[in-house]
Amino acid sequence: MDLEQLDILEKKIEDLISMLEALRKENEVLREKVQIQEGKINDLSSQVESLRSAKENARMKIASLLERLERLSM
């Protein structure tokens, strides 16, 4: 293997190392973004559950009021 081939190989290895470092940084950024999005999903899930509960409570109150109105009109 002559000196020129070694230089080419060294350049390729350096390029691969640089690419690996960039991919690791990108992976870290993406993992952080995923963690943030998972937190948002959890918050939204809690909000949805709270709204479902409020909706059910409202439905039960309306049903109760309708029953009372029916009894009054009899």
C-alpha positions in Angstrom: 0.0 0.0 0.0 1.5 3.3 -1.0 1.4 6.6 0.7 -1.4 8.0 -1.6 -3.7 5.0 -0.7 -3.0 5.5 3.0 -4.0 9.2 2.6 -7.2 8.2 0.9 -8.0 5.6 3.6 -7.2 8.1 6.3 -9.5 10.7 4.7 -12.3 8.2 4.4 -11.9 7.2 8.1 -11.9 10.8 9.2 -15.1 11.4 7.1 -16.8 8.4 8.7 -15.8 9.6 12.2 -17.2 13.0 11.4 -20.4 11.5 10.1 -20.7 9.2 13.2 -20.3 12.3 15.5 -22.9 14.2 13.6 -25.3 11.3 13.7 -24.8 10.9 17.4 -25.6 14.5 18.0 -28.7 14.3 15.7 -29.8 11.2 17.6 -29.5 13.0 20.9 -31.5 16.0 19.6 -34.2 13.6 18.3 -34.3 11.7 21.5 -34.9 15.0 23.4 -37.6 16.0 20.9 -39.3 12.6 21.4 -39.2 13.0 25.2 -40.8 16.5 24.9 -43.5 15.1 22.6 -44.2 12.2 24.9 -44.7 14.7 27.7 -47.1 16.6 25.5 -49.0 13.4 24.7 -49.3 12.6 28.4 -50.6 16.1 29.1 -53.1 15.9 26.3 -54.2 12.4 27.4 -54.8 13.8 30.9 -56.8 16.7 29.4 -58.9 14.3 27.3 -59.7 12.2 30.3 -60.6 15.2 32.3 -62.9 16.4 29.5 -64.5 13.0 29.2 -65.2 13.0 32.9 -66.7 16.5 32.7 -68.8 15.4 29.7 -70.1 12.4 31.6 -70.9 14.5 34.6 -72.8 17.0 32.4 -74.7 14.2 30.7 -75.7 12.8 34.1 -76.9 16.2 35.3 -78.9 16.8 32.2 -80.5 13.4 32.4 -81.4 14.1 36.1 -82.9 17.5 35.2 -84.9 15.9 32.3 -86.3 13.3 34.7 -87.3 16.0 37.2 -89.0 18.0 34.4 -90.9 14.9 33.2 -92.1 14.3 36.8 -93.3 17.9 37.1 -95.2 17.8 33.9 -97.2 14.7 34.9 
